[in-house]
Amino acid sequence: MRLIRIELTNYRRFRDVRLNIPDGVVGILGANGAGKSTLIEAIAWALYGSGGRNSDIIRDGKDGIKNYNASPKEECSVKIVFDLNGTNYELVRSLKGKNNTPNAYLLADGIQTANSDSAVTEKIEKLLGMESKEFFISVFSRQKDLSALSELNASKRKEHIVKLLDIDILQDVVKNVSIDLNFEKHMKDDLESNLKNPDGKLKKDCLIKDRDSLIISKNEIIRELSVLKEKETELQNKKNEASEELEKLDAVYRKYIAAKNAADSKKKEIEIETGHLQSLDMKISDLNKKLEKLPELELKYRSYEEMSHKKEVLDEDRMLFQRRNDIILKLDRLDQNIKSHQAKEAEILTELEKYSGVSSEIDKNTEQISEIEEKINEINIKIHEVDAALKENNKIEKSLSEKISVMRKRGPDSVCPECERTLGEHHTILMNKLQTEMQEVSETIKTASEEKMSLVNSENEEKIHLTALKKRKTHLEEERQKGIDHTAELRSVRKQVKDLEEERKDAENSLTSIKDVKFDSEEYQKITDDLKSLKKSSDEYNGLKGESRNLPNFMQEKKDNEDRIVRQKDELARLLTDLQNIDYDDEAYQSVKLSVKSAEEECSAIQKEINEKQTQSAVIDERIDNKAREIKEVEKTELKQKESLKKISELAALRDIFSDLKDNLMERIIPALTDIASSMFSDMTDGRYLGLELDDEYNISVYDGDAKYPINRFSGGEMDLANLCLRLAISRLLSDRSGKDINFLVLDEIFGSQDQNRKRNIMTALSKLENQFSQILLITHIDDVKDLMRNVISVYDSKEGESVAELISL
């Protein structure tokens, strides 16, 4: 992989950057915090994005990618153009909209090969043959990696290098295979225990023995069933013979019973007709006695009719007399009501005079309230604007205060969190800048607070005035409502007076239409009492008169009843004769019936016994099937046990293979790292040292002349140089192992402990690496190394506080 160009738009502190990346060693120089490492992060983000397993690419997450000065409509994007194995690739990854929606596309020689955030990441991983973690390990050599190699103890250093080389994955594989092997052994033990009973005997042998015993029991039941069915056949034949004889006697029995029932029914009919005849005789006798009183009752009936006619005439006079008295009373009551309502009308008119002119006062009051509310609203808007400004400035003041506190605690000797170098005099510059900003913000907050206090006082005065006006309006509206209520009440009273006068006029007309009526109440009462005493006799007369018309019907019904009784007695005599002629022997019939019942009971008993045997047979069949199923399950377990033994053997072999592979790889890596690192170390020290060597624990030894010495014998600069060579060797191996032509290396702050001559030697050695790495990017804040480079990317802060990057050819 060889970078050709990188373009940044609204990426973090960079607004608009266009850089062509030349081949060879390229320095990325700038002050601490200027944005040097951000350029490299932009390349990594463009390649892998920041989602899922790549979320740690950006130090402060996805929300920190877009430039904070960019508007929501502006797009944040990184475009890189690179060459890989002779193919020219153009990759663009972006964030759009206020939700920072990710998107990306990838062109290969101008043809689109991927067109979404996840699709581009997946394509890049396939092209480079590594994920983001592997890319960072192989491409980046950070100062903290060099420190780790020199400061860790032997076991931790070995663990760190193994992790960098991604060999620890084989250890995880061996561990996982061992876990699977132990699990499979437990499975095999469980399967073996399932093949035996609690007493230790083989479960399958016991099941086969139980099944054979059940088969013997089944055969015995089959033999017993055969004997029972023969006996059932004999009893069934006996039952059939008795049933045939019973069927013959049944016909005679049914004929006898039919004749007997017919005779008994006829006797019952004769009894009913005879009883009915006796009842008719009693009715005729009683009616004749009642008819003897009919002449006397007729006289009383005539008197009742005459008095009823007189009462009807008196009822009409009585009704007119009562109506006339009611109208006179009503007229008196109406006169009183009319006078009362007229007095109420005069009272309401007097009260209404109090509420004239209230509506005009309400209109004036409403206009004043609207003016005050508009003033308050305007003041409120100004207060909200001042509040918003105060909150923003308070937030800025708090942030500046925290920064000043942190910087004051750290002091000039503190280390930059990005490049891990001492701040020095840059600490004073930062403190002065922060304190100036703090003073300006404090003055702004003070001015805004005074303005807010003035506005709040004005608002309170207007609110007091508004409250008084609203209270006055409420009182006026109550007065106006009272006037409206009295007006409505006046209309109601006047309508009631009008309605009462019309009602009185109608009553006077009704009184005029009624003539002068005379009514004798004593006579009316006497006639009423006489009618009550005659009512019973009149009703009795009407009843007897109606009953007398039934006497001829009763006489005819009696004659018809007597004729029917004669005919029914003749029919009964004939039925009794027929009954005597039927040849029926009840004792013989009952005997045969008993024989049939006995045969049926014997058949039922034998059938019950047969059913019980069949049930036993079915139960044994089910038990035999269950045993067969259990035997099959045991056979399946036996098969699983054999498969488990085979799997245990395979897993044990696999564990040994991976363990041997890990050991073999470890043995091969140490010589390879030693060769690469030793050659670079000798070049970087101008041949002062012949090289270095790694032991099995990755401890570094240096050849000084013909002797070999441990690394801690040498100076800090020489130790850093040796660790740098080892780290570069690791990058070379990782790049080769990917199988891709990466040819790209980033070194972050590697000159910290080196003198000028050693820096020159490092640069010379790196130049020699150009045949292995076509591009080597050196990130540093040390300005004096730029004279050792042909190309430098200068990163610095603009006047607007944003980062700027420029390529400078020296």
NUDRENVEX-802819 format. One record per residue (C-alpha): residue in one letter; x, y, z. Coordinates in pm, whole numbers, padded with zeros to 5 digits, always signed. Example, Ala and Ser with C-alpha at 12.3 -4.5 7.8 and 13.67 -1.06 7.14 Angstrom:
! NUDRENVEX-802819
A+01230-00450+00780;S+01367-00106+00714;
//
This chain:
! NUDRENVEX-802819
M+00000+00000+00000;R+00138+00344-00100;L-00046+00666-00010;I-00083+00915-00297;R-00312+01188-00160;I-00525+01268+00146;E-00808+01525+00161;L-00985+01634+00483;T-01308+01837+00501;N-01440+01945+00845;Y-01248+01658+01007;R-01192+01736+01376;R-00983+02061+01390;F-00912+02059+01015;R-01150+02257+00793;D-01003+02194+00445;V-00678+02005+00381;R-00537+01873+00049;L-00202+01686+00078;N-00002+01484-00174;I+00205+01226+00013;P+00550+01172-00146;D+00752+00850-00122;G+01039+00800+00118;V+01072+00939+00471;V+00817+01216+00535;G+00817+01412+00859;I+00495+01532+01026;L+00611+01823+01244;G+00425+02058+01475;A+00373+02168+01833;N+00205+01944+02088;G-00172+01943+02030;A-00147+02092+01680;G-00306+01784+01519;K-00017+01568+01394;S-00164+01238+01517;T-00507+01348+01392;L-00380+01318+01032;I-00292+00951+01091;E-00625+00890+01269;A-00800+01035+00962;I-00626+00775+00740;A-00727+00494+00977;W-01087+00622+00997;A-01111+00644+00618;L-00992+00282+00590;Y-01190+00120+00872;G-01456+00364+00997;S-01545+00388+01366;G-01826+00133+01415;G-01831-00207+01585;R-01487-00352+01654;N-01323-00035+01509;S-01482+00200+01765;D-01144+00273+01933;I-00984+00420+01618;I-01092+00773+01721;R-00988+00877+02072;D-01318+01047+02169;G-01561+00844+01958;K-01773+00923+01653;D-01915+01245+01803;G-01561+01393+01809;I-01492+01339+01438;K-01680+01634+01287;N-01539+01988+01323;Y-01734+02164+01600;N-01745+02487+01393;A-01916+02311+01099;S-02292+02357+01058;P-02527+02051+01059;K-02570+02091+00681;E-02194+02074+00616;E-02042+01734+00544;C-01743+01585+00727;S-01529+01364+00500;V-01188+01209+00449;K-01068+01106+00104;I-00753+00900+00048;V-00602+00788-00282;F-00360+00493-00261;D-00192+00232-00477;L-00201-00139-00384;N-00046-00411-00601;G-00065-00189-00910;T-00433-00087-00864;N-00526+00278-00799;Y-00791+00310-00525;E-01000+00614-00426;L-01172+00587-00085;V-01415+00846+00061;R-01577+00811+00407;S-01814+01081+00538;L-02064+01192+00805;K-02377+01379+00692;G-02657+01575+00860;K-02711+01667+01222;N-02726+01296+01319;N-02380+01233+01163;T-02505+00952+00941;P-02200+00751+00813;N-02147+00672+00445;A-01857+00560+00225;Y-01761+00445-00125;L-01453+00281-00283;L-01333+00307-00646;A-01076+00069-00799;D-00924+00217-01117;G-01236+00437-01142;I-01487+00150-01096;Q-01703+00145-00783;T-01651-00174-00577;A-01834-00079-00253;N-02097+00184-00168;S-02182+00185+00206;D-02007+00235+00538;S-01997-00135+00633;A-01938-00262+00277;V-01629-00039+00235;T-01485-00154+00571;E-01536-00519+00476;K-01373-00462+00134;I-01068-00287+00287;E-01018-00571+00538;K-01007-00819+00247;L-00772-00599+00036;L-00522-00537+00318;G-00560-00883+00471;M-00601-00739+00821;E-00852-00572+01051;S-00799-00232+01213;K-00620-00379+01516;E-00365-00562+01300;F-00323-00254+01078;F-00234-00034+01375;I+00009-00289+01516;S+00191-00343+01188;V+00186+00015+01057;F+00222+00218+01379;S+00524+00225+01611;R+00435+00444+01908;Q+00668+00579+02174;K+00465+00395+02439;D+00531+00064+02257;L+00906+00131+02277;S+00877+00215+02648;A+00681-00104+02711;L+00950-00315+02546;S+01221-00168+02771;E+01034-00123+03102;L+00836-00450+03132;N+00981-00754+03308;A+01078-01060+03102;S+00744-01245+03120;K+00536-00931+03057;R+00762-00822+02769;K+00725-01166+02609;E+00350-01147+02657;H+00346-00796+02499;I+00546-00905+02191;V+00339-01223+02148;K+00026-01009+02160;L+00170-00764+01902;L+00253-01057+01674;D-00101-01196+01729;I+00047-01536+01827;D-00157-01544+02148;I-00455-01653+01937;L-00292-02002+01911;Q-00277-02021+02290;D-00650-01939+02298;V-00712-02214+02040;V-00518-02469+02252;K-00713-02356+02560;N-01051-02385+02383;V-00964-02729+02241;S-00863-02842+02593;I-01195-02716+02730;D-01380-02910+02458;L-01168-03220+02533;N-01251-03209+02907;F-01618-03154+02829;E-01618-03453+02592;K-01453-03671+02859;H-01726-03577+03106;M-01982-03658+02838;K-01823-04002+02785;D-01828-04072+03162;D-02196-03971+03179;L-02277-04198+02883;E-02097-04492+03046;S-02288-04441+03372;N-02615-04434+03175;L-02535-04784+03034;K-02546-04939+03384;N-02807-04980+03657;P-02744-04856+04013;D-02638-05213+04109;G-02362-05206+03843;K-02522-05454+03604;L-02546-05374+03234;K-02876-05202+03167;K-02919-05365+02822;D-02886-05724+02957;C-03142-05651+03230;L-03384-05503+02980;I-03356-05804+02744;K-03418-06042+03038;D-03728-05842+03145;R-03858-05837+02787;D-03823-06220+02746;S-04005-06275+03079;L-04293-06056+02960;I-04317-06252+02632;I-04360-06579+02831;S-04641-06419+03037;K-04806-06300+02715;N-04809-06655+02568;E-04971-06794+02887;I-05252-06534+02865;I-05312-06626+02498;R-05362-06993+02599;E-05608-06897+02878;L-05803-06678+02635;S-05845-06971+02395;V-06006-07185+02671;L-06238-06903+02778;K-06360-06837+02423;E-06455-07208+02379;K-06660-07192+02698;E-06818-06863+02579;T-06936-07038+02259;E-07112-07316+02458;L-07291-07066+02682;Q-07396-06858+02382;N-07564-07164+02219;K-07753-07238+02542;K-07867-06876+02560;N-07990-06882+02198;E-08210-07194+02257;A-08376-07035+02564;S-08426-06708+02376;E-08609-06887+02088;E-08854-07051+02332;L-08906-06720+02514;E-08978-06546+02184;K-09270-06791+02117;L-09418-06743+02465;D-09369-06367+02431;A-09623-06353+02144;V-09894-06523+02356;Y-09802-06298+02653;R-09835-05981+02445;K-10179-06094+02312;Y-10299-06173+02666;I-10176-05839+02805;A-10341-05647+02515;A-10680-05814+02581;K-10654-05758+02956;N-10559-05390+02909;A-10856-05339+02673;A-11100-05485+02930;D-10949-05279+03215;S-10969-04965+03000;K-11337-05027+02922;K-11413-05076+03295;K-11248-04740+03364;E-11458-04568+03096;I-11781-04707+03250;E-11672-04579+03597;I-11606-04230+03454;E-11943-04214+03270;T-12130-04330+03581;G-11962-04059+03793;H-12047-03797+03533;L-12416-03906+03537;Q-12432-03862+03915;S-12280-03514+03883;L-12547-03411+03627;D-12828-03525+03859;M-12692-03301+04138;K-12659-02997+03905;I-13022-03032+03782;S-13157-03062+04140;D-12963-02754+04265;L-13072-02540+03970;N-13442-02617+04024;K-13415-02502+04387;K-13251-02171+04287;L-13519-02091+04025;E-13789-02084+04296;K-13651-01736+04414;L-13661-01579+04066;P-14001-01383+04096;E-13897-01210+04418;L-13556-01111+04280;E-13713-00967+03964;L-13905-00699+04167;K-13582-00581+04333;Y-13406-00573+03994;R-13675-00335+03855;S-13636-00096+04154;Y-13255-00094+04103;E-13292+00008+03737;E-13523+00305+03821;M-13290+00442+04092;S-12986+00410+03862;H-13154+00638+03608;K-13228+00901+03878;K-12864+00893+03996;E-12734+00957+03642;V-12941+01280+03621;L-12818+01395+03964;D-12452+01313+03868;E-12468+01558+03579;D-12604+01841+03804;R-12345+01761+04069;M-12057+01788+03815;L-12170+02133+03686;F-12217+02261+04044;Q-11863+02151+04143;R-11707+02301+03826;R-11867+02644+03889;N-11727+02657+04246;D-11376+02558+04121;I-11370+02845+03864;I-11468+03101+04131;L-11180+02985+04354;K-10936+02993+04057;L-11031+03357+03971;D-10953+03465+04327;R-10613+03289+04318;L-10522+03443+03978;D-10599+03795+04103;Q-10355+03747+04392;N-10077+03616+04163;I-10113+03906+03916;K-10076+04164+04196;S-09763+03980+04333;H-09588+03969+03990;Q-09664+04335+03917;A-09497+04433+04248;K-09191+04220+04153;E-09169+04398+03812;A-09149+04741+03978;E-08877+04615+04216;I-08657+04483+03927;L-08687+04810+03729;T-08556+05000+04030;E-08256+04759+04067;L-08160+04783+03694;E-08086+05155+03719;K-07772+05067+03927;Y-07591+04886+03635;S-07607+05138+03350;G-07265+05231+03196;V-07080+04912+03321;S-07008+04779+02964;S-06817+05092+02854;E-06597+05071+03168;I-06516+04704+03087;D-06407+04791+02729;K-06170+05060+02857;N-06026+04822+03122;T-05967+04544+02860;E-05769+04780+02635;Q-05542+04878+02929;I-05477+04508+03015;S-05373+04426+02654;E-05121+04713+02654;I-04962+04595+02985;E-04945+04228+02872;E-04768+04331+02549;K-04508+04524+02751;I-04450+04221+02983;N-04412+03989+02682;E-04145+04217+02529;I-03955+04225+02861;N-03977+03843+02886;I-03823+03797+02542;K-03532+04020+02641;I-03486+03826+02970;H-03475+03490+02784;E-03216+03627+02543;V-02999+03751+02830;D-03046+03415+03016;A-02932+03216+02712;A-02621+03432+02682;L-02554+03395+03058;K-02582+03012+03045;E-02347+02990+02749;N-02091+03222+02912;N-02120+03040+03249;K-02052+02713+03069;I-01747+02869+02898;E-01631+03017+03232;K-01660+02675+03404;S-01470+02502+03125;L-01192+02766+03132;S-01173+02741+03513;E-01132+02363+03495;K-00863+02394+03228;I-00672+02660+03430;S-00695+02439+03743;V-00564+02133+03555;M-00283+02330+03388;R-00184+02495+03722;K-00165+02152+03894;R+00041+02000+03612;G+00294+02285+03585;P+00558+02340+03315;D+00710+01993+03375;S+00389+01808+03286;V+00363+01584+02981;C+00142+01650+02677;P-00141+01383+02678;E-00105+01340+02299;C+00270+01320+02233;E+00382+01242+02593;R+00649+01524+02582;T+00720+01799+02840;L+00518+02123+02788;G+00794+02361+02902;E+00746+02730+02810;H+00433+02636+02614;H+00268+02592+02958;T+00300+02971+03034;I+00162+03065+02690;L-00140+02843+02743;M-00201+02975+03099;N-00190+03344+02983;K-00425+03269+02697;L-00674+03088+02923;Q-00668+03364+03193;T-00730+03638+02932;E-01026+03447+02798;M-01151+03393+03157;Q-01140+03771+03233;E-01329+03860+02913;V-01601+03603+02989;S-01637+03727+03352;E-01693+04090+03233;T-01955+03970+02985;I-02136+03772+03262;K-02137+04077+03496;T-02287+04310+03229;A-02553+04053+03137;S-02648+03996+03505;E-02703+04372+03563;E-02915+04397+03248;K-03124+04096+03362;M-03183+04252+03709;S-03311+04575+03551;L-03545+04385+03320;V-03681+04171+03607;N-03762+04486+03815;S-03950+04640+03521;E-04139+04319+03467;N-04248+04303+03836;E-04382+04664+03829;E-04588+04593+03517;K-04721+04268+03671;I-04845+04458+03983;H-05028+04706+03760;L-05169+04416+03552;T-05298+04237+03864;A-05488+04550+03980;L-05648+04597+03634;K-05755+04231+03616;K-05909+04253+03963;R-06107+04564+03856;K-06217+04386+03538;T-06344+04088+03737;H-06554+04318+03957;L-06700+04502+03653;E-06786+04176+03477;E-06967+04057+03791;E-07173+04383+03792;R-07253+04348+03420;Q-07365+03986+03477;K-07597+04100+03756;G-07758+04353+03517;I-07799+04079+03252;D-07957+03848+03513;H-08204+04121+03627;T-08301+04199+03263;A-08373+03831+03200;E-08571+03812+03523;L-08778+04122+03418;R-08871+03960+03086;S-08973+03644+03270;V-09195+03835+03522;R-09369+04033+03247;K-09441+03715+03053;Q-09582+03551+03365;V-09818+03852+03423;K-09940+03832+03063;D-09996+03453+03092;L-10193+03500+03423;E-10418+03769+03272;E-10501+03547+02973;E-10574+03257+03209;R-10813+03481+03414;K-10997+03589+03100;D-11047+03222+03001;A-11181+03142+03353;E-11436+03430+03339;N-11562+03306+02998;S-11601+02953+03139;L-11799+03084+03441;T-12033+03282+03214;S-12111+02970+03003;I-12232+02775+03313;K-12599+02844+03408;D-12717+02867+03768;V-12735+02501+03888;K-12934+02365+04189;F-12813+02048+04358;D-12964+01857+04662;S-12682+01665+04821;E-12903+01484+05076;E-13126+01340+04805;Y-12818+01238+04607;Q-12675+01055+04914;K-13003+00867+04986;I-13029+00738+04627;T-12663+00629+04640;D-12723+00425+04962;D-13039+00259+04821;L-12852+00152+04507;K-12585-00015+04720;S-12847-00223+04908;L-13023-00333+04584;K-12702-00410+04390;K-12659-00764+04529;S-13019-00868+04452;S-12991-00725+04098;D-12671-00921+04034;E-12829-01240+04175;Y-13133-01201+03948;N-12913-01161+03637;G-12710-01469+03736;L-13015-01697+03789;K-13170-01582+03467;G-12858-01689+03283;E-12839-02028+03462;S-13206-02110+03380;R-13111-02129+03012;N-12874-02425+03091;L-13145-02659+03231;P-13257-02811+02891;N-12890-02876+02802;F-12832-03059+03129;M-13137-03284+03066;Q-13020-03379+02715;E-12661-03444+02837;K-12804-03682+03105;K-12995-03889+02847;D-12683-03914+02622;N-12474-04028+02916;E-12717-04307+03009;D-12712-04439+02647;R-12330-04451+02641;I-12314-04651+02964;V-12543-04922+02814;R-12322-04954+02505;Q-11995-04969+02705;K-12128-05250+02929;D-12209-05460+02619;E-11852-05402+02485;L-11697-05501+02821;A-11884-05836+02817;R-11738-05918+02471;L-11378-05828+02581;L-11400-06051+02890;T-11510-06344+02669;D-11207-06293+02437;L-10968-06283+02737;Q-11093-06622+02867;N-11033-06781+02522;I-10648-06698+02520;D-10425-07002+02621;Y-10167-06826+02847;D-09965-06996+03133;D-09788-06727+03340;E-09583-06977+03548;A-09433-07140+03233;Y-09358-06796+03082;Q-09174-06674+03394;S-08971-06996+03413;V-08842-06959+03052;K-08773-06589+03110;L-08562-06678+03416;S-08363-06933+03211;V-08277-06667+02948;K-08164-06421+03216;S-07942-06685+03378;A-07780-06765+03041;E-07715-06397+02974;E-07547-06353+03315;E-07321-06653+03251;C-07227-06513+02906;S-07161-06169+03059;A-06938-06318+03330;I-06731-06517+03080;Q-06705-06207+02855;K-06586-06000+03151;E-06317-06260+03224;I-06215-06255+02855;N-06194-05870+02861;E-05975-05880+03172;K-05737-06125+03003;Q-05729-05907+02688;T-05655-05600+02904;Q-05370-05790+03073;S-05243-05889+02728;A-05252-05523+02608;V-05068-05406+02922;I-04797-05669+02867;D-04774-05566+02498;E-04720-05206+02604;R-04456-05312+02857;I-04281-05522+02590;D-04284-05216+02355;N-04145-04996+02633;K-03864-05244+02697;A-03790-05251+02323;R-03775-04870+02315;E-03550-04865+02622;I-03319-05121+02456;K-03301-04895+02145;E-03219-04593+02367;V-02940-04791+02534;E-02809-04889+02190;K-02813-04522+02087;T-02619-04437+02405;E-02367-04712+02319;L-02326-04554+01974;K-02281-04206+02129;Q-02020-04351+02365;K-01821-04487+02069;E-01852-04151+01889;S-01742-03971+02208;L-01433-04192+02238;K-01348-04112+01875;K-01400-03738+01932;I-01182-03747+02246;S-00903-03900+02039;E-00945-03637+01764;L-00951-03343+02013;A-00641-03470+02192;A-00461-03491+01858;L-00583-03142+01759;R-00465-02995+02092;D-00118-03144+02041;I-00104-03014+01681;F-00188-02655+01776;S+00044-02666+02077;D+00331-02788+01859;L+00242-02522+01596;K+00259-02245+01857;D+00595-02369+01989;N+00732-02403+01636;L+00615-02054+01541;M+00770-01905+01853;E+01099-02079+01774;R+01100-01943+01415;I+00997-01584+01504;I+01284-01510+01747;P+01562-01570+01486;A+01368-01372+01223;L+01321-01076+01459;T+01689-01098+01563;D+01812-01084+01203;I+01597-00785+01102;A+01650-00584+01425;S+02025-00661+01444;S+02089-00533+01090;M+01898-00208+01152;F+02069-00154+01492;S+02416-00189+01339;D+02328+00060+01062;M+02179+00314+01303;T+02493+00305+01524;D+02740+00345+01227;G+02873-00005+01297;R+02963+00091+01655;Y+02777-00221+01759;L+02776-00536+01552;G+02412-00610+01625;L+02173-00742+01888;E+02023-01076+01987;L+01696-01199+02146;D+01679-01492+02388;D+01374-01717+02445;E+01222-01459+02682;Y+01275-01176+02429;N+01547-01017+02642;I+01773-00797+02422;S+02152-00835+02427;V+02394-00610+02230;Y+02724-00718+02068;D+02996-00468+02164;G+03299-00599+01984;D+03314-00973+02024;A+03133-00968+02360;K+02756-00981+02420;Y+02606-00763+02694;P+02252-00719+02831;I+02069-00408+02707;N+02054-00242+03052;R+02435-00199+03040;F+02394+00074+02775;S+02265+00435+02778;G+01897+00531+02761;G+01933+00648+02399;E+02095+00317+02295;M+01820+00126+02478;D+01550+00328+02294;L+01731+00265+01965;A+01749-00110+02026;N+01377-00120+02116;L+01297+00087+01806;C+01479-00167+01587;L+01291-00452+01755;R+00957-00268+01703;L+01038-00205+01335;A+01127-00573+01295;I+00784-00666+01440;S+00613-00431+01189;R+00811-00588+00904;L+00710-00941+01006;L+00341-00843+01045;S+00341-00671+00706;D+00497-00977+00541;R+00254-01212+00716;S-00048-01023+00577;G+00056-01131+00227;K-00013-00777+00100;D+00222-00509-00027;I+00156-00261+00256;N+00489-00066+00222;F+00363+00193+00473;L+00502+00275+00819;V+00426+00539+01085;L+00673+00618+01365;D+00537+00832+01649;E+00784+01041+01860;I+01094+00815+01837;F+01364+01086+01874;G+01300+01187+02236;S+01614+01037+02394;Q+01854+01058+02094;D+02134+01309+02038;Q+02178+01488+01707;N+02427+01236+01567;R+02206+00942+01667;K+01904+01115+01509;R+02103+01147+01187;N+02194+00777+01203;I+01828+00683+01259;M+01727+00888+00957;T+02002+00725+00748;A+01888+00378+00860;L+01526+00461+00782;S+01629+00578+00435;K+01779+00233+00381;L+01440+00085+00471;E+01280+00250+00168;N+01324-00072-00029;Q+01101-00240+00233;F+00870+00055+00321;S+00809+00292+00029;Q+00664+00551+00271;I+00772+00617+00629;L+00584+00892+00818;L+00767+01035+01122;I+00549+01218+01377;T+00750+01451+01604;H+00738+01789+01774;I+01121+01821+01760;D+01183+02085+01494;D+01556+02030+01438;V+01507+01695+01260;K+01343+01859+00958;D+01687+01935+00814;L+01740+01559+00793;M+01432+01510+00571;R+01352+01585+00208;N+00976+01626+00269;V+00793+01764+00573;I+00422+01806+00649;S+00398+02110+00877;V+00098+02110+01117;Y+00015+02432+01307;D-00277+02636+01451;S-00437+02909+01238;K-00555+03246+01373;E-00906+03102+01391;G-00781+02826+01627;E-00809+02548+01367;S-00539+02309+01245;V-00356+02362+00914;A-00135+02108+00733;E+00106+02193+00448;L+00357+01982+00253;I+00706+02145+00240;S+00980+02006+00013;L+01327+02089+00150;
//
